Amino acid sequence: MRQNRFFAGAVAGVFLCGALAGCTGTDPDPTAETVAAGATAAAPTPRATRAPDASGASAATPVPDAVASSVDDTDIRLEVGQIIEAPVPSPELRQAPVPAPEAVAMPTHCIDEQLALAYRERPQDSGAGSFMGDLVFTNTSAADCSFDGWPGLIAQSADGVRLGAPARAFGATSSLVVLTAHGGMAVSELHGGQPGPYGCPATTSTTLRAYITSDGAGPGVAVAQSIPVCADGTSTLRIGPLGG
């Protein structure tokens, strides 16, 4: 009887140990559970995707505020710079400032002592009651000089007495003429009338004397030339402006 109880107890123990052994063999490794749990926590949870609305337009993917602000600022600066600010060239490419033109000093006013005078007859332009000629002024000095206007002119006798009245000016305008040193020339036209139509006593000059110095204060420039003039104070001569 005791043997039967012992045997029964032993058999029960064997079955209990087997059951316990089976439970132990199927239990998961604690380390494996820890690793699995860590991996699961590290994986990102998928976000829900917003479904398209009724119009068919999908929502724009949000951009972090810091990034959007930086991008917007950069775009605005470039756009404003392109529109408002003109490009500044590098120093080596900048055009040098153009200097203002310097005032050109004109030669001084001609004086009588600088000049020589010649007379050229113009028979082709002369007629029964009038005649024409050219008074040619030549700069014989070593300096340029200039003149703008009408020379003074008188006719003289052999003893230096003036014949008739000084020549009258004709022509509305004059221009500046430069007579270069050592031979520069300028010409003034002379128009004369025969004394007969004027009803004056006629005579003939031996000298023509022109005045160039300012205010006629110089000695004049003389050339030997015979032309018909009046012996009294009647004016029969006219002179044009000095020109090139």
Helices and strands as residue ranges (DSSP letters): H 2-26, H 30-42, H 65-84, G 91-93, G 112-114, E 115-121, G 123-125, E 130-139, E 145-147, E 152-156, E 162-163, E 168-169, E 177-179, E 185-193, G 196-198, E 202-204, E 207-211, G 214-216, E 221-224, E 228-230, E 237-239
